Amino acid sequence: TMIFSMKNKPFLKSTFIERLSQLIVLLLGLVFLPGLIAQQKIDGSFSLNGAVPQKYSLYLASGFKPGGNAVLAFHALNTARWDSRSWRDTLIVFAEQNGLLLICPDGGPDGRVNDEEDTTFTSVLLDSVSLWYPFRKDLLVAMGFSWGGLTTYTYGLSHPEKFKGLIPIGAAINGDAEIKDLAVNANSKNIYLIHGSQDIPQTRYYPALQTFAKSSACVEDTLMAGIGHTIDFPRRNQI
């Protein structure tokens, strides 16, 4: 396992010298790409338009090959436990079992991965990672737990062209208020709701299930008996 930091800025700045230097870094990354793709943890950051650098964490499973499958994974809100690194590390066994590239943006000091600056960062991160480690864009899946589950809905359905499917887990939603206007974008998407029966399903599960049942999405769900608001539920990776 290799652990290192990537501080390459995305190709955003306007001056010629900055663009040229970023292009050289990108090309060097592509030249050495075949030797880099092996089981790796990657933690890095970059700045958008001079703002405070934002963090991200990646994991390249030992079975991942260029053109393989990727999952964009949003962490929960609790900053005492969750950031991009801890969320990535929680999902490593899942990634290994499926040979995935994990892409985990960080929610910053407030932990909210759906602030406007965070969603802009996520879009740039996806574009950048697709150049560093090419993956099947047509099969990209968004997944998240709790606040990350809410963001899976809102970001995923606000950018339907980016995703084949969504996996919201214990999504911290309030009825269908956050998703009803976006549900039209669920056309032909695969949506798999995972939730605990003790995690306020009356507002966090059933309304979403009913909303998507009325759409043209392909909907599956698992309501786990006796499970509360947790990502540490039995058979998590299998489910």
C-alpha positions in Angstrom: 0.0 0.0 0.0 1.3 3.4 -0.9 0.2 6.5 1.0 1.1 9.9 -0.4 -0.3 13.4 -1.0 -1.3 14.8 -4.4 -1.4 18.7 -4.4 -1.8 19.1 -8.1 -4.2 21.9 -8.9 -6.9 21.2 -11.5 -6.6 22.9 -14.8 -8.4 26.1 -13.8 -6.1 29.1 -13.6 -6.0 31.6 -16.4 -2.4 32.5 -16.9 -0.3 30.8 -19.5 2.5 29.8 -17.2 0.1 28.2 -14.7 -1.7 26.4 -17.4 1.5 25.1 -18.9 2.9 23.9 -15.5 -0.4 22.2 -14.7 -0.4 20.5 -18.1 3.1 19.2 -17.6 2.1 17.8 -14.2 -0.9 16.1 -15.7 1.1 14.6 -18.6 3.7 13.3 -16.2 0.9 11.7 -14.2 -0.4 10.0 -17.3 3.0 8.8 -18.3 3.5 7.0 -15.0 -0.1 5.9 -14.7 0.4 2.2 -15.5 3.0 1.9 -12.7 0.8 3.7 -10.2 -2.4 1.7 -10.4 -2.1 -0.8 -7.6 -3.6 -0.9 -4.1 -3.1 2.7 -2.9 -4.4 5.2 -0.4 -4.1 8.8 -1.7 -4.8 11.9 0.4 -4.5 15.3 -1.3 -5.9 18.8 -1.6 -6.1 21.6 -4.1 -7.5 25.1 -4.2 -10.2 26.5 -6.5 -9.5 30.0 -7.7 -7.2 30.9 -4.8 -9.6 29.7 -2.1 -8.5 27.7 0.9 -7.4 24.2 -0.3 -10.0 21.5 0.0 -9.1 17.9 0.8 -10.0 14.6 -0.8 -9.1 11.0 -0.3 -8.9 8.2 -2.9 -8.5 4.5 -2.8 -7.4 2.3 -5.7 -8.3 -1.3 -5.1 -5.7 -3.9 -6.0 -8.2 -5.1 -8.7 -8.8 -1.7 -10.2 -7.5 -1.2 -13.8 -7.7 1.8 -16.1 -11.3 2.0 -17.3 -12.6 0.2 -14.3 -15.5 1.1 -12.0 -15.6 4.0 -9.6 -17.7 5.2 -6.7 -18.1 8.7 -5.5 -18.6 8.4 -1.8 -19.9 11.2 0.5 -19.2 11.1 4.2 -21.5 11.8 7.1 -21.7 15.2 9.0 -20.2 14.2 12.4 -16.7 15.9 12.3 -15.7 14.0 15.4 -15.6 10.8 13.3 -16.0 11.7 9.6 -13.8 13.3 7.0 -12.8 12.1 3.6 -9.9 10.0 5.0 -11.9 8.1 7.7 -14.8 7.5 5.3 -12.4 6.2 2.6 -10.8 3.9 5.2 -14.3 2.6 6.3 -15.0 1.5 2.7 -11.7 -0.2 1.8 -13.0 -3.7 2.2 -16.0 -2.8 0.1 -13.7 -1.3 -2.6 -11.4 -4.4 -2.6 -14.3 -6.8 -2.9 -15.5 -4.9 -6.0 -12.2 -3.8 -7.5 -13.2 -0.1 -7.2 -11.7 3.3 -7.4 -13.1 5.3 -4.4 -13.4 9.0 -4.7 -14.1 10.8 -1.4 -14.4 14.6 -1.2 -14.0 16.2 2.2 -16.7 18.4 3.7 -14.3 20.8 5.3 -14.4 22.3 8.8 -18.2 22.2 9.0 -18.4 18.6 7.7 -21.2 19.5 5.2 -20.3 17.9 1.8 -23.2 19.7 0.1 -22.2 23.3 0.6 -22.0 25.2 -2.7 -18.2 25.4 -2.6 -18.1 21.7 -1.8 -20.2 20.5 -4.6 -18.2 22.7 -7.0 -15.1 21.1 -5.7 -16.6 17.6 -6.1 -17.3 18.3 -9.8 -13.7 19.4 -10.4 -12.4 16.5 -8.4 -14.3 14.0 -10.5 -13.0 15.6 -13.7 -9.4 15.6 -12.3 -9.5 12.0 -11.1 -10.9 10.8 -14.4 -7.7 12.1 -16.0 -5.3 10.8 -13.3 -7.0 7.4 -13.0 -9.4 6.8 -16.0 -12.6 5.1 -14.9 -15.9 4.1 -16.6 -17.8 7.4 -16.5 -20.9 5.8 -17.8 -21.0 3.4 -14.8 -20.2 5.9 -12.0 -22.2 5.5 -8.8 -22.7 8.0 -6.0 -23.0 6.7 -2.5 -23.2 8.3 0.9 -24.3 7.8 4.5 -26.4 10.2 6.6 -25.7 13.7 5.5 -23.7 12.0 2.7 -26.9 10.1 1.8 -28.7 13.4 1.5 -25.9 14.7 -0.7 -26.1 11.5 -2.8 -29.6 12.5 -3.6 -29.2 16.2 -4.1 -25.8 16.1 -5.9 -26.6 13.0 -7.9 -29.9 14.2 -9.1 -28.6 17.7 -9.8 -26.0 16.1 -12.0 -27.8 13.1 -13.5 -25.5 13.0 -16.6 -22.6 12.0 -14.3 -24.2 8.9 -12.7 -25.5 5.4 -13.6 -27.0 5.0 -10.1 -27.2 6.2 -6.5 -26.9 4.4 -3.2 -28.2 6.5 -0.3 -27.6 4.9 3.1 -29.4 6.1 6.1 -30.0 9.4 4.3 -30.7 12.3 6.6 -33.6 13.7 4.7 -36.8 15.4 5.9 -39.6 13.7 4.0 -39.4 14.4 0.3 -38.7 18.1 0.6 -35.1 17.9 -0.6 -35.8 15.5 -3.5 -39.3 16.0 -4.9 -38.2 18.7 -7.4 -35.2 16.7 -8.5 -37.0 13.4 -8.9 -37.7 14.1 -12.5 -33.9 13.6 -13.1 -34.1 10.0 -11.8 -35.2 8.9 -15.3 -33.5 5.5 -16.0 -31.2 5.8 -12.9 -30.6 2.8 -10.6 -31.4 3.9 -7.1 -30.8 1.5 -4.1 -32.1 2.8 -0.8 -30.5 1.3 2.3 -32.0 2.2 5.7 -32.5 1.0 9.3 -36.0 0.5 10.6 -35.1 2.4 13.8 -33.8 5.4 11.8 -37.0 7.5 11.5 -38.1 5.7 8.4 -41.4 7.6 8.3 -39.5 10.7 7.2 -36.1 9.4 6.0 -37.1 6.3 4.0 -40.7 5.8 3.0 -41.2 9.3 1.4 -38.2 8.8 -0.8 -39.2 5.3 -1.7 -42.6 6.5 -2.7 -41.3 9.5 -4.7 -39.0 7.3 -6.8 -41.6 4.6 -7.2 -43.6 7.2 -9.2 -40.6 8.0 -11.4 -39.0 6.0 -14.2 -36.1 5.0 -12.0 -35.1 1.4 -11.3 -35.6 1.3 -7.5 -34.4 -1.3 -5.1 -34.4 -1.1 -1.3 -33.3 -2.8 1.9 -35.0 -1.8 5.2 -32.9 -3.4 7.9 -34.9 -4.6 11.0 -33.7 -3.3 14.3 -31.0 -1.0 12.9 -30.7 2.6 13.8 -28.7 5.5 12.4 -25.3 3.8 11.8 -23.0 2.7 9.0 -21.8 -0.2 11.2 -24.7 -2.5 10.4 -24.3 -6.3 10.0 -23.3 -7.5 6.5 -22.6 -4.0 5.3 -20.3 -4.9 2.5 -22.5 -7.7 1.3 -25.6 -5.5 1.2 
